[in-house]
Amino acid sequence: MINFEEEFSERASKMKRSEIRELLKLIQKPDIISFAGGLPNPKAFPVEETRKIINDLLDEKGEKVLQYGSTEGIGPLRKELAKMMQGRDMDVDQENILITHGSQQALDLLSKVMLDPDDTIIVGSPTYLGATGAFRAFEANMETVPVHKDGMDMEMLRRKLGKLKNKGKLPKFIYVVLTFQNPSGATMSAEKREELLEIASEYDLLVVEDSPYSHLRYEGEEKPHLISMDDEDRVLRLETFSKILAPGFRIAWTTGPTDLIEKMCIAKQATDLCTNPFGQYVAYKYIAEGIMDNHIEDIKELYNKKRLTMLEAMEEHFPEGVEWNRPNGGMFIWAELPEHINTRELFDKAVDEKVAYVVGDAFFVDDGGYNTMRINFTHSSEEEIKRGIKALGKVIQEEIETMDVEEESPISP
Ligand SMILES: Cc1ncc(COP(=O)(O)O)c(C=O)c1O
């Protein structure tokens, strides 16, 4: 029998299973209220509209939609996407849009064309787990910069880059999720966005803005998109249909510097030839027939109610000493417990009380986040949110009380 552990490439040996996927397996019991997944609510899937689009597509151009497509993506979809982005103040050309199988594939292709083993990149602390998984697969050296409620710490970024420059290890790019970040829900202020671009310019760096949630804003004004502010062609922007249509289609799009998009397209040829054309035609019709704009409004209404229900329940049931943010959009709330509480240790107790979250430290490349948790508010019903948050509040309260008693007990001689 082949011993694959000895045969795998060095690269494959460093690949790790996604921790969230492992956790999700543990809690896939019907009686557990899970705030763990990052899943859209199935009620937000436009089933009837999709059925009609699919029937029309098969009737009108069955031969075309079932055929292979070009690697960069089908023309009509790229044209609609360019129009949509231009309408949101992003000056992009359809020729510069690459359609991928999810933004996850864009992260993989980006890594494939940019990273040699041990190349440095900058990521947030915390940051999106799927991105660090892709970067790790290409053996990147990930340097971290703290992310606060208003996004990445620019002062720390400057310091980090100064140090890396001195060591001759300037990063290949900075990876950021600026709007309603997964996991923390943080959104970077307009001023900090400007500063980020200034810093990138100073060090001549590419900035990768992964933006799956910017359409899901429930409150407040939209912040300027990095790509609209960039006049030096140093921003790669990733967007996806996963949160505004359905993740099952696996359709996303990337736009940015021409040379980079072209190289990613060449890498994609060797990966999968093209993104599934049938799904691309569905996505095209979804925009072209004006279904998307209305549908996004429906999703926002649905998710906003859940967000408010969760925030209210947290106010009522979370004990003193716990802090959380109030994100104006996206899918996640980030909670910070008193420092001596480890949310990984708390996890089993929460599952015993039939409620689950994602342990925050999973989103930290280096140490940190042991007292944090990511809580998803889009997937559960409002009734489940109320019950689940009450149960979670109780588990946290009990843990705080146990810890306090332990701290007070006299040290034995
Ligand atoms: C920040 C971020 N990037 C990328 C993705 C992956 O998106 P896709 O479904 O398009 O692969 C997600 C999914 O949750 C995400 O949160």
The ligand as a Tripos MOL2 file, in Angstrom:
@<TRIPOS>MOLECULE
LIG
   16    16     1     0     0
SMALL
NO_CHARGES

@<TRIPOS>ATOM
      1 C1        -14.2020   37.2530    3.2410 C.3       1 LIG1
      2 C2        -14.6360   36.1360    2.3740 C.ar      1 LIG1
      3 N1        -13.9890   35.9050    1.2360 N.ar      1 LIG1
      4 C3        -14.3510   34.9070    0.4210 C.ar      1 LIG1
      5 C4        -15.3970   34.0630    0.7280 C.ar      1 LIG1
      6 C5        -15.7140   32.9260   -0.1900 C.3       1 LIG1
      7 O1        -16.7190   33.2650   -1.0510 O.3       1 LIG1
      8 P1        -17.1540   32.3510   -2.2500 P.3       1 LIG1
      9 O2        -18.3860   31.6320   -1.8300 O.co2     1 LIG1
     10 O3        -17.3930   33.3160   -3.3610 O.co2     1 LIG1
     11 O4        -16.0370   31.4080   -2.5760 O.co2     1 LIG1
     12 C6        -16.1000   34.2600    1.9160 C.ar      1 LIG1
     13 C7        -17.1930   33.3520    2.2810 C.2       1 LIG1
     14 O5        -17.7370   33.3480    3.3210 O.2       1 LIG1
     15 C8        -15.7100   35.3200    2.7530 C.ar      1 LIG1
     16 O6        -16.3340   35.5600    3.9150 O.3       1 LIG1
@<TRIPOS>BOND
     1     1     2 1
     2     2     3 ar
     3     2    15 ar
     4     3     4 ar
     5     4     5 ar
     6     5     6 1
     7     5    12 ar
     8     6     7 1
     9     7     8 1
    10     8     9 2
    11     8    10 1
    12     8    11 1
    13    12    13 1
    14    12    15 ar
    15    13    14 2
    16    15    16 1
@<TRIPOS>SUBSTRUCTURE
     1 LIG1         1 GROUP 0 **** ****
